[in-house]
Amino acid sequence: MTDIPFKLVVRAIIKNHEDKILILKRSIHSRSNPGCWELPGGKVEPGEDFDKAMIREIMEETQLQATLKRAAGIAQQDLPYSHSVHIIMDVDVASYDVKISDEHEEYLWVDLEELNSLKLSEWFLEFLKNRSPGTI
């Protein structure tokens, strides 16, 4: 086994009133998954509570206020510098007025079928492939 650390990452499935999923396109300058589409979220900081990290990351990346509902699944991405373990949650938001951060280039509200035509992050592809029926 290598000495590469495991990092906890939180991700949010946010659906609008049309049951479309919010996805963000990472900046092409990003260290991981440049130019790929993914769910909003990010790393849990040392000592940070899981739920607070999820709410913080959603706010930072989308300016949406979120409430966690339930766990939807997990995925792992092995990078040269870390193993990122992604916990994906269903969340509710107070509004759908998205304002993305500099970490991302654009956002889309998409149907599940539309994801097949987009360049997705490796961890997101794993999650979609292994998800339980009825999730997302």
C-alpha positions in Angstrom: 0.0 0.0 0.0 1.3 3.5 -0.8 1.5 6.4 1.5 -1.0 8.4 -0.5 -3.6 9.9 1.9 -7.3 9.4 1.7 -9.4 12.7 1.6 -13.1 13.0 2.3 -15.1 14.9 -0.3 -18.8 15.8 0.0 -21.0 16.2 -3.1 -24.7 17.3 -3.5 -27.4 16.1 -5.8 -29.6 19.3 -6.2 -32.7 18.9 -8.3 -34.9 21.8 -9.4 -38.7 21.9 -9.7 -38.4 20.2 -13.2 -36.4 17.3 -11.5 -33.3 18.4 -13.4 -29.9 17.9 -11.7 -27.4 20.8 -11.1 -23.9 20.1 -12.5 -20.9 22.3 -12.6 -18.0 22.4 -15.1 -14.6 22.6 -13.4 -12.2 25.2 -14.6 -9.6 24.0 -17.2 -7.0 25.3 -14.7 -8.2 22.9 -11.9 -5.7 20.5 -10.3 -8.2 17.7 -10.5 -10.8 16.9 -13.2 -10.1 20.0 -15.4 -12.9 20.8 -17.8 -15.1 18.0 -16.4 -18.7 18.2 -15.2 -19.5 17.1 -11.7 -21.9 17.7 -8.8 -21.3 20.7 -6.5 -19.2 20.0 -3.4 -15.6 19.7 -2.2 -13.2 18.6 0.5 -14.0 18.4 4.2 -11.5 20.4 6.1 -9.6 18.9 9.1 -11.8 19.1 12.2 -14.9 20.2 10.1 -18.2 18.4 10.6 -19.4 16.6 7.6 -22.8 18.4 7.3 -21.2 21.8 7.8 -18.7 21.0 5.1 -21.5 20.1 2.7 -23.5 23.3 3.4 -20.3 25.4 3.2 -19.2 23.9 -0.1 -22.6 24.3 -1.8 -22.7 28.0 -0.7 -19.1 28.6 -1.9 -19.7 27.0 -5.3 -23.3 28.0 -6.1 -24.5 30.6 -3.5 -27.4 28.3 -2.7 -28.5 27.6 0.9 -28.8 23.8 1.4 -30.5 21.4 3.7 -29.2 17.8 3.7 -31.9 15.1 3.1 -30.2 11.6 2.8 -27.1 9.8 1.6 -27.3 8.8 -2.1 -24.0 6.9 -2.5 -20.2 7.0 -2.6 -17.5 7.0 -5.2 -13.7 7.0 -5.1 -11.2 8.7 -7.4 -7.5 7.7 -7.1 -5.2 10.6 -8.0 -1.4 10.7 -7.9 -1.5 12.8 -4.7 -4.6 11.4 -2.9 -7.5 9.0 -2.8 -10.6 11.1 -2.9 -13.6 9.4 -1.3 -16.8 11.2 -2.4 -20.0 11.0 -0.3 -22.9 12.0 -2.3 -26.0 13.4 -0.6 -29.5 14.5 -1.8 -30.1 18.0 -0.6 -32.8 20.6 -0.8 -32.1 24.3 -1.6 -34.0 27.5 -0.7 -33.8 28.8 -4.3 -32.5 27.9 -7.8 -30.6 31.2 -8.4 -27.2 29.7 -9.0 -24.1 31.9 -9.0 -20.9 29.8 -9.6 -17.5 30.5 -8.1 -14.2 30.9 -9.9 -13.6 27.1 -9.5 -16.1 26.5 -12.3 -16.7 27.8 -15.8 -20.4 27.2 -16.1 -23.4 25.3 -14.8 -26.3 23.3 -16.3 -29.6 21.8 -15.1 -29.8 18.4 -16.8 -31.8 15.3 -17.1 -30.0 12.0 -16.3 -30.0 11.1 -19.9 -28.1 14.3 -20.9 -25.2 13.3 -18.7 -24.2 10.7 -21.2 -23.2 13.4 -23.7 -20.9 15.3 -21.3 -17.3 14.9 -20.2 -17.8 13.9 -16.5 -15.3 13.6 -13.7 -14.0 10.0 -13.1 -15.6 9.8 -9.7 -19.0 11.0 -11.1 -18.9 8.3 -13.8 -18.2 5.7 -11.1 -21.1 6.9 -9.0 -23.5 6.8 -11.9 -22.4 3.3 -12.9 -22.7 1.9 -9.4 -25.7 3.8 -8.1 -28.7 2.1 -6.6 -31.9 2.1 -8.6 -34.0 5.2 -7.9 -31.0 7.4 -6.9 -30.3 10.6 -8.7 
